[in-house]
Amino acid sequence: PVIVTIHLLLGMALLALVPWLGARLSDHPPVPRSASVLLIPASLATVVLAIQIALGGWVSTNYAALACTDFPLCQGELFPQMDFANGFTLWRDLGMTAHGDYLPFPALTAIHWTHRAFAFIVVASVAWVALRAFKVDVLRKTARGLLVMIALQFAIGMSTVFLNLPLALAVAHNGGAALLVILLVMLNHKIRTVQR
């Protein structure tokens, strides 16, 4: 699972380089100096999104997507029985613990629940940055895209739970993460083109 998750993260990193390099080769109107206060929050939102993508990859590679089939609860509880130690042991075979036993269901629950709980942090941080960026004319279009995509991504994530993970929704959820990466990279680049 760790190899597949790293592969996903490297793919997303390569994807992030495309808009960054494209933006460096293009002319963009500079943003007002006051927008530089968004540098750290936009960077942190990008890091938070990267962590969430890693957690999503971990859910997928461990086949933990159906460990919680209700929302907002998981197995009818806010905090179901979870096994974080086995769920987040990185170096192990698929479906196995580090000791070679079968991975217990509470480990899958811990993986799914963590991705789901962290989604609220991602939504809050990305939406907060986007709402602040929306006040800057030059950043408004990218900020609008971020607000639409974060809402859509959250809705797709919930739909995968309610509809028991249809393949099309799972692919759309992955695509939504990719679009969020692109938009956050674009926002970060634009914030860095401050007026002199």
N, C-alpha and C positions, 0 to 999 in steps of 0.2 A: 503493500500500500504506500509506503513512503516514497518509493521510486516513481510511482504513477502521480502522486501528489506533487513531487518536485518537478516532474515533467510538465504538469499543468501550470505551475508557478513560473517556470522558465518560458513557457509559451506565452503567458500573460505579460511577462517582462519584455519579451520580443515585440509583442503587440503594442505595449506602451511606448517603445522606442519609435515606432512608425509615426504617430502624430507628433511626437516631440521633435523628431528630425524634420518632418514636414513643416512644422511651425517655424523651425529655425531657418528654413529656406524660403519662407514666405514673409511678406511685409504685413505687419499687424499694427493697428493704431495703438500707441502707448496708452497705458492706463494711468490715471492720476496717482500721484505719490501717496495719497491717502489709502489707496487700495493695498499698499504694501503690508498693512496690518493683517491681511489675509494670508500672507506667506506661510506662517507656521500652522494656522488652522487647516489650510488646504493641503499642506504636506502631511499633517497628522491624519486627515480624512483619507488620504491615499494609503497611508500605512494601515489604518483600520480596515479599509477595503481589502488590502492585500492579505491581512490576517483572516478576514472572512472568506476570501476565495480559497485560502489554504484549508480552512475548516470545511468549506463546501466540498473541496476535493477529497478531504479525509472522509466525509460522509459517503461520497460516491464510491471511493475505492474500497471502503469497508462494507458496502451494501447496507448502510444504516438508514437509508432514506425512509424506510417504512417502519422504523422503530417507534415512531410516534405518529399515530394515525388520526389524532384529534388536535384541535387548536382552539383556544390558546393553551389548553392543558396538554399534557403528554401522558397517555395511558390513564386519563381521568384524574391526574394529579398535577399540581404545580411543580413539585419536585419528586418525580418517580424514583424508584430504586435505580441507582446508577453506579457503574464501576469505572471511574476515571482512570485508575491505574492501568488496567488492561486495555481500556479503550484508546488511551493516548500513549501506549508503548509504541515507539516509532519502528524499531528494528525487530520485526516479527513477520512470520508468514501470514498470508491472507487467511482470515477466519480462525487464526490460532493465537494463543497467548505467547509470550516470550518463552514460556516453559514447554510449549508444544501441546497444550490442552486446547480444546475447542473454545473459541471466544464466547464468553457468556452473553446472553441477551442484554443484561444491564450495561455491558460495555458498549454495545451498539446504541443503547438508549442514551448513554452519556455523550457519545459522539454527536448524535442527532440533536439532543437537547442543547449542547454547547453552541452548535451552529445556529440554532433557532434563537437562543437567548442573545447571542452576540449580534444578531441581525438588528435588534433594537438599538444597539450602540452605533452600528453602521448607519442606519436610517437617521438617527439623531445627529450624528456628526456631519454626514454629507448634506442633509437638509439645512442644517445651521449654516454651513459654509455657503451653500447655494443661495440661501436667503440673504446673507450678507453681500454676496457677489452680485445679486440681482439689483442692488442699489447703485451699482457702477454701470453706466451706459455701455461701455466697451465689453463688459463681462455678462451682460444681461442674457444674451442668446445662449451662451454656454450654461449659465446658471439655470435658465428655464429647462434646458435639456436634462440637466442633472436632477431637477425636481421631478420632472416627468418620469425619468428612468428609475429613480429610487422608489417612487410610488409603484410603478409598474413591476419592478423587480420584487418588491415586498408582496404584491398581489399574486405574482406568479409563484413565489415560494409558498404562500398559503394555499394556492390552488393545487400544488403538487401534493400537499397533505390531504386536502379534502377529496381529491380525485384519485388517490392512491397511486401517484407518480406516473401519469401517462408519459410516454417517451417524448412526445412533442413538447410538453411543458418542461421536462427536464432539460431538453436541448435549449429551449427558450430561456430558461433560468441561467444557463451557462452563457448564452449569448448576451443576456442582460448584464451579467457581470463584466463581460468584455466591453460592452458599450459604456458602462460606468468607468472602467479603466480609461478608455479613450477620452471621455469627457473630463475626468479629473486631471488627466495629464494635460489636456488642452487648457483647462483653467489654471493649473499651476504654471504653465508656460506663459500664458497671458499676464498673470499677476507679476511675473518677473520682467515684463517689458514696461517698466515704469518710466514715466516722463523724466527727462533729465532737467 
